[in-house]
Amino acid sequence: MKPTVSLESMLGAQRGDPPAALIPRYLAEARRQLGMEVAYVAEFRDGQRIYRFIEGETIPDGVRVGTGDPLEDTFAQRVIEGSVDAVPDVARDPALASLVETRSSRIASFVGVPLRLGVDDIYGILACQSSTPTPSLDDRAVSFLHVFGRLILDQLDKEQGEWDDLRRQIERVEQALQPGSIGIEFQPVFDIRSDDGRVVGAEALARFELEPQRSPDVWFAEAWTVGRGVDLELASVEAAVAHLGRLPQGTFLAINVAAETVVSPRLPGILAGVPRDRVVLEIPERAPVEDHYALNRAAEELRALGIRLAADDAGAGFESLGHILELRPELIKFDVALTRDVDTDPVRHGLARSLVDFARQFDALLVAEGIETRAELEALRELGFGFGQGFFLGRPGGLPLAERPLPQDD
């Protein structure tokens, strides 16, 4: 048997890797050290041997991760029974040589150890095999494989914990997708060009009255993690437009959606039957756009229905102008981080002025988010912003929207 490498150094080089990446590396190292062609981890379940991890130079036909075969009359069954561990030359053992598995998988040498979760609780097997005899297989090889078996069991425990976490995440998102789970609050958007306080629209903000109590951004982030982000956003759109008839006549309803949701073929159907010329879809600048062509094509189709688009969080990142140029939105929303102290910070003030000039090039309306003081309001008004929202003007709440003149002081 070849000299072994330091397990400590191997673990140090791979520390922090997820189990799904680490276990194949263990298999590769075990196979290399033993001079074998194939290494695998299989789980025993309901009389089946199910391959969970496979690593090798020439993997036998039909052996794939996730596939299974009957455990009976296999090398794996004999490992669990204790009658087989290291077999340098299968041809020297007539009972093993006559097995169907020997012929179908071309097994000429084999070594395997059970993976035990407890004294009477067997997960499955860790095994190596080759299509040629391996004379070096002996008790030391079995001991060596036991070491790797303990390392792999530790990773399987971690992987099981990760799967349990994933299942809990999926269950929470499924709960959020149930009818009635999404509430909507509305933050008014004002015409800030005068103190008349005319409400021109409202931003719909999803609220989840579910356990665990968490902020909406956490609910949405978890939905994207488990692949249900578009589903949850579409459910929020549906919940929001159901209230459109209760907004003041002539006002718009702005709804936050990611680019992936904009290109969803289900979106137009959800917006059917509502006054679509009053719907504004806000696409955040911060979120990366994977396919600008698909987004632009979907945007034109939505515009043909009368729906308007807004570039949200403008100025929040380096790609803001590129995002706006690609989207050509009807509205541009100035990010709250740049609205803050725009009256005293010359950099923010200069960026706001540049954005006003930029928006005028293609007749986009500018909306300032996060206005919290009279001084910020006055600075934005002087710069040429037409619309604004923020706690100073009106907090999120239910309907009907409160219509009142703009506050005269903080």
N, C-alpha and C positions, 0 to 999 in steps of 0.2 A: 504494500500500500504506500502511496506517495506521502511525503511529509506534510503534515497539516499546517495551515496558516494559523495565525493567532486569531481566535474568535473575538478577543477584545478589540483588536484593530479592525476587524471586519464590522463589528457592531458600531464602533466609533465612526467609521466611514459612512454608515447608513443610518445613523441615529436621526430620528425625526421622520423617516420615510413612513408612508401609510402601509398597513399590513398587506394590501393588495399588491404593492410594489416590492415589499421586503421578502415575502415568502418565496416568490420565484427566484430571487437572488440566493436565498438559502439553498434552494433546490439545485441551482446551477453550481454552487460551490460544492455541495455534497456530491453531486454527480462527477464533477471534475476531480475531486480528491479521491474518489473511489474508482475512477477510470471507467465510468458507465456511460451508456448512451442516453438514457432517459431517466428522469426522476419525476415522481408525482406524489400528490397528496389526494387521497380519496376519502370521501365520507361514506359511512354505512348508514343507510336509511331504508326501512321497510324491505329488507332483504336484497337491496341493491347496493352496488359499489358505484358511487357518483364521483367523477373526477372533478376536483375543485381547482387544482393548480397542476400544470404540466410544464416541464422544461426539458428540452432535449435536442439532440442533433437530428435524429430520425424517429419521429413519433409514429407508432403503428397506425395503419388505416382504421378509421372509426373511433379512435381515441381522441376525444375533444373535451375541453372544459365544459362542464354542464351535462355531458352525456353520461349514461350509466349502463350497467349490465348486471345480470344476476350475480350475487356474491358466491353462490354455491359452486363448488368445484373450481375454485380459483386459487392462485397463489395467496391472495389476500386472506381468504378464509383459513388457509393453513397457517398463516402468520398469527392470526388471532387464536387459533387452537394451540399454537406453540409447537407445531411439528415442522415448521420451516422458518429459518431466519436468513442464513447466507448459503447460497447454492452456487459454487463457482462454475459448475458444468451440469446443466439440467439433464443432458443426455445420459449421465451416469446414474440418474434416478428414474427408473422405468415408470413409476407412478406419476411423477411430475411430467415426464416426457410425453405421456399419453394424454395429458389434459388438452382440451380444445383450445384453451388460452395459449398454451405453449406454441401450437401451430399457427393460430390466427395472429398472434402478436410477435411471433418469431423470437421467443424468449430462450436464450441459451445460457444466461446467467442472471441471478436475481438475489437481491437482499432487501429485507423489509422489516420494519418494527411497528408495533401497534401504537396508535396515538390515543392515550387514555386520559379522559377528563377526570376520572376518579377510579377507585378500585374496581367498581362494577360498571363504569360508564365509559364506553369506548366510542371515540369520535370516528375513528377510521384507521388509515394506514399511511405511513410514509415509506415509499419503496423506490428502488432503482433497478433497472433492468437493461440488458444488452442483448444484441443478436449474435454475439460471439462469447465464448467462455471467458471468464475473468478469474484467473487463478489466484489473484491476491485476496479474494473475498474470504474472510475468516472471522473469528470472534472479535478481533480488533475493529473490523469494518462494522460489525453489528453495534459495538459500543460507540463507535464514531457516529453512526446514524441515530443512535438514541440521543446523543447530545443535540443534534440538529432537530430531532423530534421535540425535545423540550422547548427549544427556541421557537419552533413553528407553533406549538400549542399556545405559547405565550402570545404570539401574534394572532392566532385564531380567536383567542379570548378578546383581544383588542378589536379585531374585526367584528366579532359578534356584538360588542358594545357599540361600534359605529353603526351597524345595521339596526340595532335597537333604537339608537338615536334617530336614524333616518325614518324608521317606521313611526316614531312619535311625531316627527316633523310632518310626515305625510298625513297622519291622523288629524293634527291640528289644522292643516291647510284644508283638508276635506271638510272639517267642521266649519271653517270660515266660508266655504263655498255653498253651504246649505242656505236655502231661501230664508231671508229675514235676518241673516247674520251680519249684514253690512248696513250700517246706518250712514247717513250723509249729513254733514254740516256744510254751511255755505258762508264764505267770506266775501262780503261785497267789494266790488271794484267801482271806484268813483271817477268821475270826470274832475280832475284837479286843476283845470284851467281857470276856475273861479271858485268862490266859496259857496256856490249854490248847492253843492253836495249832490248832484244828480248821480244816481246809481246807473251805471251802464252795463253791469254784469255781475256775475258771482263765480267764484271758484268752488267747485265741489270737492269736499275733503272727506275721504272714507274714514269711518270709525267702526271699530270692532268691539262689541260688547260681549266678549267671550273670555273664557279662562284659557291660559293665563292672561291677566291684564297686561297688555303691552302696547307700545306706540304703533301706529299704522305702518311706519317704515319698516319695523321689525317683522310684521305680518307679511308685507310684500316681499321683503328680502328672503324670508323663509320659503315663500311660494316659488320664487325664482330658483332657489337652491334645489327644490325637489321637482323642478320642471313644470310647475303649475302657475308661473307668473302671468302668462297671457290669460289663463282662465280666470284668475282672481281679478285682474284688471278689467276684463270684459264684464265680469259680474258687478264690479264697481261702476262701470259705465252704465250698465242697465239700471242699477239702483239710482244713479244720479239723474238720468234723463226721465225717470218716472216722475220727478218733481218739477220738470221744466214748465209745466202749465201753471205752477204756483208762483213762478217768478214774475216780476213786473213786465208788462208788455214792452217789447222792443229791447229787452236786455238779453245778453248772451250768457250761456252756461259754459264755463271752462272746466275741462276734465283732464287730469294728468294721465298720460299713457306713454309706454315705451314704444320705440320704433317697431319692435316685434309685434306689438298689439295693433299698431297702425296697419301693418301689412296682413293681419289676420283676415281671412275671407269671411269670418263670422261677424266682423265689426259692422259692415253695412246693414246686415240684417237686424242687429240690435238697434241701430239708429233709424230703421224704417218706421214710419208712422209718427215721428216727432218732427217739429219744425226744425229741420236740419240747418237752416240759415242762422239759427240761434245757438248752434253748437260750435265750440272752439276746442280743439284737441291740443293740449300742451305737451310737447315732446321735449324732455330735458336734454340740455346740452351735455351734461355730465356723463350720461349713458352712452357707451360706444355704439356706433351704427355699423353693423356687420355688412349690410348690403345697401349701399346708397341707391343703386338703380331700382331695387324692389321698393324702397321707401318712397322714392320720387314718383314711381308709377302709381303706387297706392295713394299718395298724396293728391295726384291729379284726378284720380277716380273719385276721391272724397270731395275734392273741390267741385267737381262736376255735379255733385249732389247738393252743393250749397254749403258744405261744412268748411269752416276756416281752421287754419293751423297756427299755432304759436310756438316760437322757440323759447323754451323755458330756461331759467338759470343763465341767461346771456351774460357773458363776461366772467363766468366762474372758472373758465379754463382756457388753455391756449388754443383750443380748437373752436372757440365760439364763432368767429367770423366765418370759418370754413363751413361749420354746421349751418349757419344762417344762409350762406350763399347756396348751399346745396338744397336746402328746404324751401327757400324763398317764402317765408311765412307772412301771413297777414298781420300778425302781432308779434312783438318781441318783448319778453319779460326780463327786466333788469334784475339781476340776482340780488337777494337780500343782503349778502355779504358786502356788496358794493354800494347798496343804498345806505347802509349804516355809516354815519358820519360823513356823508357826501357833502355836507355844508361846511365842514372844517378840514377835511383831508384833500389836499390838492391833487393827489394821484387819482382818488376815486372821482373827484369832480372832473378832472381831465378825461378820464375814461368815459364818464357819462356823456360829456359833451361830444366825444368822438362817436359814441353809439348813436346819439341823436342825428348827427350828420350822416352816418352810415344808413340809418333807417330811412331817412328822407330820400335816398337814392332809389328805393323801390316802394315808396309810399306805405311803409309798414307803420302800424300804430305802436307806440311805446307805452309799456305798463311797468311802473316801478313797484317792486314787491318790498314788503317789510318796512314801510314808513312808520316811524315811531315817535317822531317829534315834529313840532311846527317848523323848526329850522330846516329839517330835511325836506319837508313838503315844499317850503318856499324855494329852496335851492333847486329842486327838481322841476318845479313850475317855471322858474326863470330859465332853466336849461332847455325847456321846450317839451317836457314830458306831458302827454295828454291825460293818461289814466294812472291811477295808483291804488294800492291796497296796503293794509298793515294795521297793527293794533291801534295806532293813533287815529285811524279813520273808522275802523269797525272790526270787531273781533268775529271769529267764526261762530255760527249759531244756527238755530233752526229758522224755519220760515214762518211768517213773511219776513223779508229783509227790512231792516230799519232804514228808512229814508230820512235824512236830516242834513242840515247844512254842515259843512266841514267844521271841525273844532277850531276855536279861535286861539287856544293856547294848549300847552301840554297838560 
